[in-house]
Amino acid sequence: MKIRSVRARVFEWQGKTVPPQANFCSNAMDALYDRGDSMHTFRFHGWTVVEVETDDGIVGLGNVALAPRIAKAIIDQYLAPLVIGQDPWDYEYLWQRMYRSTLAWGRKGVAMAAISAIDIAIWDILGKSANKPVFKLLGGRTKERIPCYYSKLYRGDLAAMQEEAAKFLKQGFTAFKMRFGYGPSHGTRGVAENLKSVEAVREVIGYENDLMLECYMGWDLDYARRMLPKLEKFEPRWLEEPVIADDVDGYAELSRLSSIPISGGEHEFTLHGFRQLLDKRAVSVVQYDTNRVGGITAAHKINALCEAHSIPVIPHAGQMHNYHLTMSTLASPMSEYFPQFDVEVGNELFYYVFKGEPQAQDGFLQLDDDVPGLGLTLNTDYLDQFQIIE
C-alpha cells in the first residue's frame, strides 16, 4: 500500500455566527490598547480538510484549524511531495521526513499544524486498513467511556452565563470551564468583574462540581500573581494559559506560587516543546491539540512523557483526533467538549465540516469499537454555507 495523492481544501464558513459582542474572552491581544474586536484573530471560521488517498482506494481524513489558507499552501507545495509514493505504515519515517525538511522555517505554528493534518489522515488510513478504530492501534480502551467538561461559558451577561451553566448541569455535566473577560488593561474594575463571574458560576454549579478558569494568554505575570490569591477560595481545578505560551518561566513561577494548578500547552508544539514545559515544572495539566502539536504520532509520545511525569493530559477542544488519544491512555482523565450549536469561536465549526463526532450523554463521550479509523466523514449537509477553496 502506497500513498497516491494528498488533497487539501479550505472550508471557509459563510453562515451565521454569534456576534463578537455577545460573548468575549481575555486574550493575548488585550496587552495592546483597544482597536476593536480583540478576539478577531483567535476565531476559527475556516478549516483545512486534508484527504490522503492510497493506491488501493483508502482515504484518510486530516484537518487544520490554524491559518487554513497558509496550511493548504504548505501542504500542497512542501509536504505532499514528501509522502506521495510512500507506505503509510512507515508513519514515524514520514513524520520525521516532514518535520526535518521544514526545520528551517517550521518547528512550531502553522507548519506543524500542516504536518499534523497529514499525520492524522495517515492514522485514519491505518485504522481503516486494519479495520480497527485508531484508539485500538494506540493502546486500546482504557476507559469504559470518556468524562468530558462543558467548555462554552464565555464571559458575557452574568445571568446568561448562570442560565447556560444551569442548563448543562441538568444535562449531567459535572465539570465546567469559564473564560475571563478582563485583563491588566482593565484595571481594578476588571479584577472585580473577573471575580464576580467566577462567583456567579460557582453559585450555580456549587463546589461538588469542577470549575476550570481560562485566561487565554490575556494576562501578564504581574497580573496573574495578584489574581491567584483572590481565586483560591473558589477552588478551581486549574487556571489555564495565564500568560503567553512563550513565557515558560512565567508558567513555572506561577506554578510555584499557588495551590491552583496551572495548565497550558494549547499553543505548544512537538515532543520537544512539552519536554521543556515538564522539565521546568511549568504546568500541572497539559492541553495539546493533536491537530497542532504534530498529529497523532507526536501526541502519542507526549502522552507517554506526561505519564512518566504524572501530569494529566486533557487535550484542547475535544474533537475526534483528540478523543482517540484520550481513550487510549491513562494519562488522559477527561476531554474538553463543545456542544453543537451556533458557530462562535470556531471550535464548533468542526461539527459542520465533519460527521461522526460523538455527542455527550450525561457528561460522557463514547467511541465505537466497530468503526475503523477516526470514524469521521465529510459533512455534506452544510456545503452551501461554505466557500470551498481547492
Contacts in CASP RR format, 6 or more apart in sequence:
PFRMAT RR
TARGET T0000
AUTHOR 0000-0000-0000
METHOD contacts of the structure
MODEL  1
MKIRSVRARVFEWQGKTVPPQANFCSNAMDALYDRGDSMHTFRFHGWTVV
EVETDDGIVGLGNVALAPRIAKAIIDQYLAPLVIGQDPWDYEYLWQRMYR
STLAWGRKGVAMAAISAIDIAIWDILGKSANKPVFKLLGGRTKERIPCYY
SKLYRGDLAAMQEEAAKFLKQGFTAFKMRFGYGPSHGTRGVAENLKSVEA
VREVIGYENDLMLECYMGWDLDYARRMLPKLEKFEPRWLEEPVIADDVDG
YAELSRLSSIPISGGEHEFTLHGFRQLLDKRAVSVVQYDTNRVGGITAAH
KINALCEAHSIPVIPHAGQMHNYHLTMSTLASPMSEYFPQFDVEVGNELF
YYVFKGEPQAQDGFLQLDDDVPGLGLTLNTDYLDQFQIIE
1 54 0 8 1.000
1 55 0 8 1.000
1 56 0 8 1.000
1 58 0 8 1.000
1 87 0 8 1.000
1 88 0 8 1.000
1 89 0 8 1.000
1 129 0 8 1.000
2 54 0 8 1.000
2 55 0 8 1.000
2 85 0 8 1.000
2 86 0 8 1.000
2 87 0 8 1.000
3 52 0 8 1.000
3 53 0 8 1.000
3 54 0 8 1.000
3 55 0 8 1.000
3 83 0 8 1.000
3 84 0 8 1.000
3 85 0 8 1.000
3 86 0 8 1.000
3 87 0 8 1.000
3 88 0 8 1.000
3 122 0 8 1.000
4 53 0 8 1.000
4 54 0 8 1.000
4 55 0 8 1.000
4 57 0 8 1.000
4 84 0 8 1.000
4 85 0 8 1.000
5 51 0 8 1.000
5 52 0 8 1.000
5 53 0 8 1.000
5 84 0 8 1.000
6 50 0 8 1.000
6 51 0 8 1.000
6 52 0 8 1.000
6 53 0 8 1.000
6 75 0 8 1.000
6 79 0 8 1.000
6 80 0 8 1.000
6 83 0 8 1.000
6 84 0 8 1.000
6 118 0 8 1.000
6 121 0 8 1.000
7 50 0 8 1.000
7 51 0 8 1.000
7 52 0 8 1.000
7 53 0 8 1.000
8 48 0 8 1.000
8 49 0 8 1.000
8 50 0 8 1.000
8 51 0 8 1.000
8 71 0 8 1.000
8 72 0 8 1.000
8 75 0 8 1.000
8 76 0 8 1.000
8 80 0 8 1.000
8 117 0 8 1.000
9 48 0 8 1.000
9 49 0 8 1.000
9 51 0 8 1.000
9 72 0 8 1.000
9 388 0 8 1.000
9 389 0 8 1.000
9 390 0 8 1.000
10 46 0 8 1.000
10 47 0 8 1.000
10 48 0 8 1.000
10 49 0 8 1.000
10 68 0 8 1.000
10 69 0 8 1.000
10 72 0 8 1.000
10 388 0 8 1.000
10 389 0 8 1.000
11 46 0 8 1.000
11 47 0 8 1.000
11 48 0 8 1.000
11 49 0 8 1.000
11 68 0 8 1.000
11 353 0 8 1.000
11 386 0 8 1.000
11 387 0 8 1.000
11 388 0 8 1.000
12 45 0 8 1.000
12 46 0 8 1.000
12 68 0 8 1.000
12 386 0 8 1.000
12 387 0 8 1.000
12 388 0 8 1.000
12 389 0 8 1.000
13 45 0 8 1.000
13 46 0 8 1.000
13 343 0 8 1.000
13 346 0 8 1.000
13 349 0 8 1.000
13 352 0 8 1.000
13 385 0 8 1.000
13 386 0 8 1.000
14 385 0 8 1.000
14 386 0 8 1.000
14 387 0 8 1.000
15 343 0 8 1.000
15 385 0 8 1.000
16 342 0 8 1.000
16 343 0 8 1.000
17 45 0 8 1.000
17 342 0 8 1.000
17 343 0 8 1.000
17 344 0 8 1.000
18 342 0 8 1.000
18 343 0 8 1.000
18 344 0 8 1.000
20 37 0 8 1.000
20 39 0 8 1.000
20 40 0 8 1.000
22 156 0 8 1.000
23 154 0 8 1.000
23 155 0 8 1.000
23 156 0 8 1.000
23 344 0 8 1.000
24 39 0 8 1.000
24 154 0 8 1.000
24 155 0 8 1.000
24 156 0 8 1.000
24 179 0 8 1.000
24 181 0 8 1.000
25 39 0 8 1.000
25 154 0 8 1.000
25 155 0 8 1.000
25 179 0 8 1.000
25 180 0 8 1.000
25 181 0 8 1.000
25 214 0 8 1.000
25 216 0 8 1.000
25 345 0 8 1.000
26 155 0 8 1.000
26 179 0 8 1.000
26 180 0 8 1.000
26 181 0 8 1.000
26 182 0 8 1.000
26 183 0 8 1.000
26 215 0 8 1.000
26 216 0 8 1.000
26 218 0 8 1.000
26 219 0 8 1.000
27 38 0 8 1.000
27 39 0 8 1.000
27 42 0 8 1.000
27 216 0 8 1.000
27 217 0 8 1.000
27 218 0 8 1.000
28 42 0 8 1.000
28 216 0 8 1.000
28 217 0 8 1.000
28 218 0 8 1.000
28 244 0 8 1.000
29 38 0 8 1.000
29 39 0 8 1.000
29 41 0 8 1.000
29 42 0 8 1.000
30 38 0 8 1.000
30 183 0 8 1.000
30 184 0 8 1.000
30 185 0 8 1.000
30 186 0 8 1.000
30 218 0 8 1.000
31 184 0 8 1.000
31 185 0 8 1.000
31 218 0 8 1.000
31 220 0 8 1.000
32 38 0 8 1.000
33 185 0 8 1.000
34 185 0 8 1.000
39 345 0 8 1.000
42 216 0 8 1.000
42 345 0 8 1.000
43 344 0 8 1.000
43 345 0 8 1.000
43 346 0 8 1.000
44 65 0 8 1.000
44 66 0 8 1.000
44 345 0 8 1.000
44 346 0 8 1.000
44 347 0 8 1.000
44 349 0 8 1.000
45 343 0 8 1.000
45 346 0 8 1.000
45 349 0 8 1.000
46 65 0 8 1.000
46 68 0 8 1.000
46 346 0 8 1.000
46 349 0 8 1.000
47 63 0 8 1.000
47 64 0 8 1.000
47 65 0 8 1.000
47 68 0 8 1.000
47 349 0 8 1.000
47 350 0 8 1.000
47 353 0 8 1.000
48 63 0 8 1.000
48 64 0 8 1.000
48 65 0 8 1.000
48 68 0 8 1.000
48 69 0 8 1.000
48 71 0 8 1.000
48 72 0 8 1.000
48 75 0 8 1.000
48 114 0 8 1.000
48 117 0 8 1.000
49 61 0 8 1.000
49 62 0 8 1.000
49 63 0 8 1.000
49 353 0 8 1.000
49 378 0 8 1.000
50 61 0 8 1.000
50 62 0 8 1.000
50 63 0 8 1.000
50 64 0 8 1.000
50 75 0 8 1.000
50 117 0 8 1.000
50 118 0 8 1.000
50 120 0 8 1.000
50 121 0 8 1.000
51 59 0 8 1.000
51 60 0 8 1.000
51 61 0 8 1.000
51 62 0 8 1.000
51 121 0 8 1.000
52 59 0 8 1.000
52 60 0 8 1.000
52 62 0 8 1.000
52 83 0 8 1.000
52 88 0 8 1.000
52 118 0 8 1.000
52 121 0 8 1.000
52 122 0 8 1.000
52 124 0 8 1.000
52 125 0 8 1.000
53 59 0 8 1.000
53 60 0 8 1.000
54 88 0 8 1.000
54 125 0 8 1.000
54 129 0 8 1.000
58 125 0 8 1.000
58 128 0 8 1.000
58 129 0 8 1.000
59 125 0 8 1.000
60 121 0 8 1.000
60 122 0 8 1.000
60 124 0 8 1.000
60 125 0 8 1.000
60 128 0 8 1.000
60 373 0 8 1.000
60 374 0 8 1.000
61 120 0 8 1.000
61 121 0 8 1.000
61 124 0 8 1.000
61 354 0 8 1.000
61 374 0 8 1.000
61 376 0 8 1.000
61 377 0 8 1.000
61 378 0 8 1.000
62 117 0 8 1.000
62 118 0 8 1.000
62 120 0 8 1.000
62 121 0 8 1.000
62 124 0 8 1.000
62 291 0 8 1.000
62 321 0 8 1.000
62 374 0 8 1.000
63 117 0 8 1.000
63 120 0 8 1.000
63 291 0 8 1.000
63 321 0 8 1.000
63 350 0 8 1.000
63 353 0 8 1.000
63 354 0 8 1.000
64 71 0 8 1.000
64 72 0 8 1.000
64 75 0 8 1.000
64 110 0 8 1.000
64 113 0 8 1.000
64 114 0 8 1.000
64 116 0 8 1.000
64 117 0 8 1.000
64 291 0 8 1.000
65 113 0 8 1.000
65 291 0 8 1.000
65 292 0 8 1.000
65 346 0 8 1.000
65 349 0 8 1.000
65 350 0 8 1.000
66 109 0 8 1.000
66 110 0 8 1.000
66 113 0 8 1.000
66 292 0 8 1.000
67 110 0 8 1.000
67 113 0 8 1.000
69 389 0 8 1.000
70 110 0 8 1.000
71 110 0 8 1.000
71 113 0 8 1.000
71 114 0 8 1.000
71 117 0 8 1.000
72 389 0 8 1.000
74 102 0 8 1.000
74 110 0 8 1.000
74 111 0 8 1.000
74 114 0 8 1.000
75 114 0 8 1.000
75 117 0 8 1.000
75 118 0 8 1.000
78 101 0 8 1.000
78 102 0 8 1.000
79 98 0 8 1.000
79 102 0 8 1.000
79 114 0 8 1.000
79 115 0 8 1.000
79 118 0 8 1.000
80 118 0 8 1.000
82 94 0 8 1.000
82 97 0 8 1.000
82 98 0 8 1.000
82 101 0 8 1.000
83 94 0 8 1.000
83 97 0 8 1.000
83 98 0 8 1.000
83 118 0 8 1.000
83 122 0 8 1.000
86 93 0 8 1.000
86 94 0 8 1.000
88 94 0 8 1.000
88 122 0 8 1.000
88 125 0 8 1.000
88 126 0 8 1.000
88 129 0 8 1.000
89 126 0 8 1.000
89 129 0 8 1.000
91 119 0 8 1.000
91 122 0 8 1.000
91 123 0 8 1.000
91 126 0 8 1.000
91 297 0 8 1.000
92 297 0 8 1.000
94 118 0 8 1.000
94 119 0 8 1.000
94 122 0 8 1.000
95 115 0 8 1.000
95 119 0 8 1.000
95 294 0 8 1.000
95 295 0 8 1.000
95 297 0 8 1.000
95 298 0 8 1.000
98 115 0 8 1.000
98 118 0 8 1.000
98 119 0 8 1.000
99 107 0 8 1.000
99 112 0 8 1.000
99 115 0 8 1.000
99 270 0 8 1.000
102 111 0 8 1.000
102 115 0 8 1.000
105 111 0 8 1.000
106 112 0 8 1.000
107 269 0 8 1.000
107 270 0 8 1.000
108 269 0 8 1.000
108 270 0 8 1.000
109 269 0 8 1.000
109 292 0 8 1.000
112 269 0 8 1.000
112 270 0 8 1.000
112 292 0 8 1.000
112 293 0 8 1.000
112 294 0 8 1.000
113 291 0 8 1.000
113 292 0 8 1.000
113 294 0 8 1.000
115 294 0 8 1.000
115 295 0 8 1.000
116 290 0 8 1.000
116 291 0 8 1.000
116 292 0 8 1.000
116 293 0 8 1.000
116 294 0 8 1.000
116 295 0 8 1.000
116 298 0 8 1.000
117 291 0 8 1.000
117 295 0 8 1.000
119 294 0 8 1.000
119 295 0 8 1.000
119 296 0 8 1.000
119 297 0 8 1.000
119 298 0 8 1.000
120 290 0 8 1.000
120 291 0 8 1.000
120 295 0 8 1.000
120 296 0 8 1.000
120 321 0 8 1.000
120 374 0 8 1.000
123 134 0 8 1.000
123 137 0 8 1.000
123 295 0 8 1.000
123 296 0 8 1.000
123 297 0 8 1.000
123 373 0 8 1.000
123 374 0 8 1.000
124 134 0 8 1.000
124 373 0 8 1.000
124 374 0 8 1.000
124 375 0 8 1.000
124 376 0 8 1.000
125 373 0 8 1.000
126 134 0 8 1.000
126 137 0 8 1.000
126 373 0 8 1.000
127 133 0 8 1.000
127 134 0 8 1.000
127 136 0 8 1.000
127 137 0 8 1.000
127 372 0 8 1.000
127 373 0 8 1.000
128 372 0 8 1.000
128 373 0 8 1.000
130 136 0 8 1.000
130 137 0 8 1.000
130 372 0 8 1.000
131 372 0 8 1.000
132 372 0 8 1.000
132 373 0 8 1.000
133 324 0 8 1.000
133 367 0 8 1.000
133 368 0 8 1.000
133 369 0 8 1.000
133 370 0 8 1.000
133 371 0 8 1.000
133 372 0 8 1.000
133 373 0 8 1.000
133 374 0 8 1.000
133 375 0 8 1.000
134 296 0 8 1.000
134 324 0 8 1.000
134 373 0 8 1.000
134 374 0 8 1.000
135 141 0 8 1.000
135 323 0 8 1.000
135 324 0 8 1.000
135 325 0 8 1.000
135 327 0 8 1.000
135 328 0 8 1.000
135 367 0 8 1.000
136 328 0 8 1.000
136 369 0 8 1.000
138 296 0 8 1.000
138 300 0 8 1.000
138 324 0 8 1.000
138 325 0 8 1.000
138 328 0 8 1.000
138 329 0 8 1.000
139 328 0 8 1.000
139 329 0 8 1.000
140 327 0 8 1.000
140 328 0 8 1.000
141 327 0 8 1.000
141 328 0 8 1.000
141 367 0 8 1.000
141 369 0 8 1.000
142 327 0 8 1.000
142 328 0 8 1.000
142 329 0 8 1.000
142 330 0 8 1.000
143 327 0 8 1.000
145 364 0 8 1.000
145 365 0 8 1.000
145 366 0 8 1.000
146 323 0 8 1.000
146 326 0 8 1.000
146 327 0 8 1.000
146 334 0 8 1.000
146 335 0 8 1.000
146 364 0 8 1.000
146 365 0 8 1.000
146 366 0 8 1.000
146 367 0 8 1.000
147 174 0 8 1.000
147 175 0 8 1.000
147 333 0 8 1.000
147 334 0 8 1.000
147 335 0 8 1.000
147 363 0 8 1.000
147 364 0 8 1.000
148 173 0 8 1.000
148 175 0 8 1.000
148 318 0 8 1.000
148 334 0 8 1.000
148 335 0 8 1.000
148 336 0 8 1.000
148 337 0 8 1.000
148 360 0 8 1.000
148 363 0 8 1.000
148 364 0 8 1.000
148 365 0 8 1.000
149 173 0 8 1.000
149 175 0 8 1.000
149 176 0 8 1.000
149 177 0 8 1.000
149 210 0 8 1.000
149 212 0 8 1.000
149 334 0 8 1.000
149 335 0 8 1.000
149 336 0 8 1.000
149 337 0 8 1.000
150 165 0 8 1.000
150 168 0 8 1.000
150 173 0 8 1.000
150 175 0 8 1.000
150 176 0 8 1.000
150 177 0 8 1.000
150 337 0 8 1.000
150 339 0 8 1.000
150 363 0 8 1.000
151 176 0 8 1.000
151 177 0 8 1.000
151 317 0 8 1.000
151 336 0 8 1.000
151 337 0 8 1.000
151 338 0 8 1.000
151 347 0 8 1.000
152 164 0 8 1.000
152 338 0 8 1.000
152 339 0 8 1.000
152 344 0 8 1.000
153 161 0 8 1.000
153 164 0 8 1.000
153 165 0 8 1.000
153 176 0 8 1.000
153 177 0 8 1.000
153 178 0 8 1.000
153 179 0 8 1.000
153 201 0 8 1.000
154 161 0 8 1.000
154 178 0 8 1.000
154 179 0 8 1.000
154 344 0 8 1.000
154 345 0 8 1.000
155 161 0 8 1.000
155 178 0 8 1.000
155 179 0 8 1.000
155 180 0 8 1.000
155 181 0 8 1.000
155 182 0 8 1.000
155 197 0 8 1.000
156 181 0 8 1.000
158 196 0 8 1.000
158 197 0 8 1.000
158 200 0 8 1.000
161 178 0 8 1.000
161 197 0 8 1.000
161 200 0 8 1.000
161 201 0 8 1.000
162 200 0 8 1.000
162 201 0 8 1.000
162 203 0 8 1.000
162 204 0 8 1.000
165 176 0 8 1.000
165 178 0 8 1.000
165 201 0 8 1.000
165 204 0 8 1.000
165 205 0 8 1.000
166 204 0 8 1.000
168 176 0 8 1.000
168 339 0 8 1.000
169 176 0 8 1.000
169 204 0 8 1.000
169 205 0 8 1.000
169 209 0 8 1.000
171 360 0 8 1.000
171 362 0 8 1.000
171 363 0 8 1.000
172 362 0 8 1.000
172 363 0 8 1.000
173 209 0 8 1.000
173 360 0 8 1.000
173 363 0 8 1.000
174 208 0 8 1.000
174 209 0 8 1.000
174 210 0 8 1.000
174 363 0 8 1.000
175 209 0 8 1.000
175 210 0 8 1.000
175 211 0 8 1.000
175 212 0 8 1.000
175 237 0 8 1.000
175 334 0 8 1.000
176 201 0 8 1.000
176 205 0 8 1.000
176 209 0 8 1.000
176 210 0 8 1.000
176 211 0 8 1.000
176 212 0 8 1.000
177 211 0 8 1.000
177 212 0 8 1.000
177 213 0 8 1.000
177 214 0 8 1.000
177 240 0 8 1.000
177 336 0 8 1.000
178 197 0 8 1.000
178 198 0 8 1.000
178 201 0 8 1.000
178 211 0 8 1.000
178 212 0 8 1.000
178 213 0 8 1.000
178 214 0 8 1.000
179 214 0 8 1.000
179 215 0 8 1.000
179 216 0 8 1.000
180 194 0 8 1.000
180 197 0 8 1.000
180 213 0 8 1.000
180 214 0 8 1.000
180 215 0 8 1.000
180 218 0 8 1.000
180 219 0 8 1.000
181 190 0 8 1.000
181 193 0 8 1.000
181 194 0 8 1.000
181 197 0 8 1.000
182 189 0 8 1.000
182 190 0 8 1.000
182 191 0 8 1.000
182 193 0 8 1.000
182 194 0 8 1.000
183 190 0 8 1.000
183 194 0 8 1.000
183 215 0 8 1.000
183 218 0 8 1.000
183 219 0 8 1.000
183 223 0 8 1.000
184 219 0 8 1.000
184 220 0 8 1.000
184 222 0 8 1.000
184 223 0 8 1.000
186 193 0 8 1.000
191 226 0 8 1.000
191 227 0 8 1.000
191 230 0 8 1.000
194 227 0 8 1.000
195 230 0 8 1.000
195 231 0 8 1.000
198 211 0 8 1.000
198 213 0 8 1.000
198 231 0 8 1.000
198 234 0 8 1.000
198 236 0 8 1.000
199 234 0 8 1.000
201 211 0 8 1.000
202 211 0 8 1.000
202 234 0 8 1.000
205 211 0 8 1.000
207 235 0 8 1.000
210 237 0 8 1.000
211 234 0 8 1.000
211 235 0 8 1.000
211 236 0 8 1.000
211 237 0 8 1.000
212 236 0 8 1.000
212 237 0 8 1.000
212 238 0 8 1.000
212 240 0 8 1.000
212 263 0 8 1.000
213 231 0 8 1.000
213 234 0 8 1.000
213 236 0 8 1.000
213 238 0 8 1.000
213 239 0 8 1.000
213 240 0 8 1.000
214 239 0 8 1.000
214 240 0 8 1.000
214 241 0 8 1.000
215 224 0 8 1.000
215 239 0 8 1.000
215 240 0 8 1.000
215 241 0 8 1.000
215 242 0 8 1.000
215 243 0 8 1.000
216 240 0 8 1.000
216 241 0 8 1.000
217 241 0 8 1.000
217 242 0 8 1.000
217 243 0 8 1.000
217 244 0 8 1.000
217 245 0 8 1.000
217 267 0 8 1.000
218 241 0 8 1.000
218 242 0 8 1.000
218 243 0 8 1.000
218 244 0 8 1.000
219 227 0 8 1.000
219 242 0 8 1.000
219 243 0 8 1.000
220 243 0 8 1.000
221 243 0 8 1.000
221 247 0 8 1.000
221 250 0 8 1.000
221 253 0 8 1.000
221 254 0 8 1.000
224 239 0 8 1.000
224 242 0 8 1.000
224 243 0 8 1.000
224 254 0 8 1.000
225 253 0 8 1.000
225 254 0 8 1.000
225 257 0 8 1.000
227 242 0 8 1.000
228 239 0 8 1.000
228 254 0 8 1.000
228 257 0 8 1.000
228 258 0 8 1.000
228 260 0 8 1.000
229 258 0 8 1.000
231 239 0 8 1.000
231 260 0 8 1.000
232 258 0 8 1.000
232 259 0 8 1.000
232 260 0 8 1.000
236 260 0 8 1.000
237 261 0 8 1.000
238 260 0 8 1.000
238 261 0 8 1.000
238 262 0 8 1.000
238 263 0 8 1.000
238 284 0 8 1.000
238 285 0 8 1.000
239 254 0 8 1.000
239 260 0 8 1.000
239 261 0 8 1.000
239 262 0 8 1.000
239 263 0 8 1.000
240 263 0 8 1.000
240 264 0 8 1.000
240 266 0 8 1.000
240 285 0 8 1.000
240 287 0 8 1.000
241 263 0 8 1.000
241 264 0 8 1.000
241 265 0 8 1.000
241 266 0 8 1.000
241 267 0 8 1.000
242 251 0 8 1.000
242 254 0 8 1.000
242 262 0 8 1.000
243 250 0 8 1.000
243 251 0 8 1.000
243 254 0 8 1.000
245 264 0 8 1.000
245 265 0 8 1.000
245 266 0 8 1.000
245 267 0 8 1.000
245 268 0 8 1.000
248 276 0 8 1.000
248 277 0 8 1.000
248 280 0 8 1.000
248 282 0 8 1.000
249 280 0 8 1.000
249 282 0 8 1.000
250 282 0 8 1.000
251 262 0 8 1.000
251 264 0 8 1.000
251 277 0 8 1.000
251 280 0 8 1.000
251 282 0 8 1.000
251 283 0 8 1.000
252 280 0 8 1.000
252 281 0 8 1.000
252 282 0 8 1.000
254 262 0 8 1.000
255 261 0 8 1.000
255 262 0 8 1.000
255 281 0 8 1.000
255 282 0 8 1.000
255 283 0 8 1.000
255 284 0 8 1.000
256 281 0 8 1.000
261 284 0 8 1.000
261 285 0 8 1.000
262 282 0 8 1.000
262 283 0 8 1.000
262 284 0 8 1.000
262 285 0 8 1.000
263 283 0 8 1.000
263 284 0 8 1.000
263 285 0 8 1.000
263 286 0 8 1.000
263 287 0 8 1.000
263 314 0 8 1.000
264 277 0 8 1.000
264 283 0 8 1.000
264 285 0 8 1.000
264 286 0 8 1.000
264 287 0 8 1.000
265 274 0 8 1.000
265 277 0 8 1.000
265 283 0 8 1.000
265 286 0 8 1.000
265 287 0 8 1.000
265 288 0 8 1.000
265 316 0 8 1.000
266 287 0 8 1.000
266 288 0 8 1.000
266 289 0 8 1.000
266 292 0 8 1.000
266 316 0 8 1.000
267 292 0 8 1.000
268 274 0 8 1.000
268 277 0 8 1.000
268 288 0 8 1.000
268 293 0 8 1.000
269 292 0 8 1.000
269 293 0 8 1.000
269 294 0 8 1.000
270 293 0 8 1.000
270 294 0 8 1.000
270 298 0 8 1.000
271 298 0 8 1.000
271 301 0 8 1.000
271 302 0 8 1.000
271 305 0 8 1.000
274 286 0 8 1.000
274 288 0 8 1.000
274 293 0 8 1.000
274 302 0 8 1.000
274 305 0 8 1.000
274 306 0 8 1.000
275 305 0 8 1.000
276 282 0 8 1.000
277 283 0 8 1.000
277 286 0 8 1.000
278 286 0 8 1.000
278 305 0 8 1.000
278 306 0 8 1.000
278 309 0 8 1.000
278 311 0 8 1.000
283 311 0 8 1.000
284 311 0 8 1.000
284 312 0 8 1.000
285 311 0 8 1.000
285 312 0 8 1.000
285 313 0 8 1.000
285 314 0 8 1.000
286 302 0 8 1.000
286 306 0 8 1.000
286 311 0 8 1.000
286 312 0 8 1.000
286 313 0 8 1.000
286 314 0 8 1.000
287 313 0 8 1.000
287 314 0 8 1.000
287 315 0 8 1.000
287 316 0 8 1.000
287 336 0 8 1.000
288 299 0 8 1.000
288 302 0 8 1.000
288 313 0 8 1.000
288 315 0 8 1.000
288 316 0 8 1.000
289 315 0 8 1.000
289 316 0 8 1.000
289 317 0 8 1.000
289 322 0 8 1.000
290 296 0 8 1.000
290 299 0 8 1.000
290 315 0 8 1.000
290 319 0 8 1.000
290 321 0 8 1.000
290 322 0 8 1.000
290 325 0 8 1.000
291 319 0 8 1.000
291 321 0 8 1.000
292 316 0 8 1.000
293 299 0 8 1.000
293 302 0 8 1.000
295 321 0 8 1.000
296 321 0 8 1.000
296 324 0 8 1.000
296 325 0 8 1.000
299 315 0 8 1.000
299 325 0 8 1.000
300 325 0 8 1.000
302 313 0 8 1.000
303 313 0 8 1.000
303 325 0 8 1.000
303 329 0 8 1.000
303 331 0 8 1.000
303 332 0 8 1.000
304 329 0 8 1.000
304 331 0 8 1.000
306 312 0 8 1.000
306 313 0 8 1.000
306 331 0 8 1.000
307 329 0 8 1.000
307 330 0 8 1.000
307 331 0 8 1.000
311 331 0 8 1.000
312 331 0 8 1.000
312 332 0 8 1.000
312 333 0 8 1.000
313 325 0 8 1.000
313 326 0 8 1.000
313 329 0 8 1.000
313 331 0 8 1.000
313 332 0 8 1.000
314 326 0 8 1.000
314 332 0 8 1.000
314 333 0 8 1.000
314 334 0 8 1.000
314 335 0 8 1.000
314 336 0 8 1.000
315 322 0 8 1.000
315 325 0 8 1.000
315 326 0 8 1.000
315 332 0 8 1.000
315 335 0 8 1.000
315 336 0 8 1.000
316 322 0 8 1.000
316 336 0 8 1.000
317 336 0 8 1.000
317 338 0 8 1.000
317 347 0 8 1.000
317 350 0 8 1.000
318 335 0 8 1.000
318 336 0 8 1.000
318 337 0 8 1.000
318 338 0 8 1.000
318 347 0 8 1.000
319 347 0 8 1.000
319 350 0 8 1.000
319 357 0 8 1.000
320 354 0 8 1.000
320 356 0 8 1.000
320 357 0 8 1.000
320 374 0 8 1.000
320 375 0 8 1.000
320 376 0 8 1.000
321 374 0 8 1.000
322 335 0 8 1.000
322 336 0 8 1.000
323 335 0 8 1.000
323 358 0 8 1.000
323 365 0 8 1.000
323 367 0 8 1.000
324 367 0 8 1.000
324 374 0 8 1.000
325 332 0 8 1.000
326 332 0 8 1.000
326 334 0 8 1.000
326 335 0 8 1.000
327 367 0 8 1.000
335 365 0 8 1.000
337 360 0 8 1.000
337 363 0 8 1.000
337 365 0 8 1.000
338 347 0 8 1.000
338 348 0 8 1.000
339 348 0 8 1.000
339 359 0 8 1.000
339 360 0 8 1.000
340 348 0 8 1.000
340 351 0 8 1.000
340 357 0 8 1.000
340 359 0 8 1.000
341 348 0 8 1.000
342 348 0 8 1.000
343 349 0 8 1.000
343 352 0 8 1.000
350 357 0 8 1.000
351 357 0 8 1.000
351 379 0 8 1.000
352 379 0 8 1.000
352 381 0 8 1.000
352 382 0 8 1.000
352 385 0 8 1.000
352 386 0 8 1.000
353 378 0 8 1.000
353 379 0 8 1.000
354 376 0 8 1.000
354 377 0 8 1.000
354 378 0 8 1.000
354 379 0 8 1.000
355 376 0 8 1.000
355 377 0 8 1.000
355 378 0 8 1.000
355 379 0 8 1.000
355 381 0 8 1.000
356 375 0 8 1.000
356 376 0 8 1.000
356 377 0 8 1.000
357 376 0 8 1.000
358 365 0 8 1.000
358 366 0 8 1.000
358 367 0 8 1.000
359 365 0 8 1.000
368 375 0 8 1.000
END
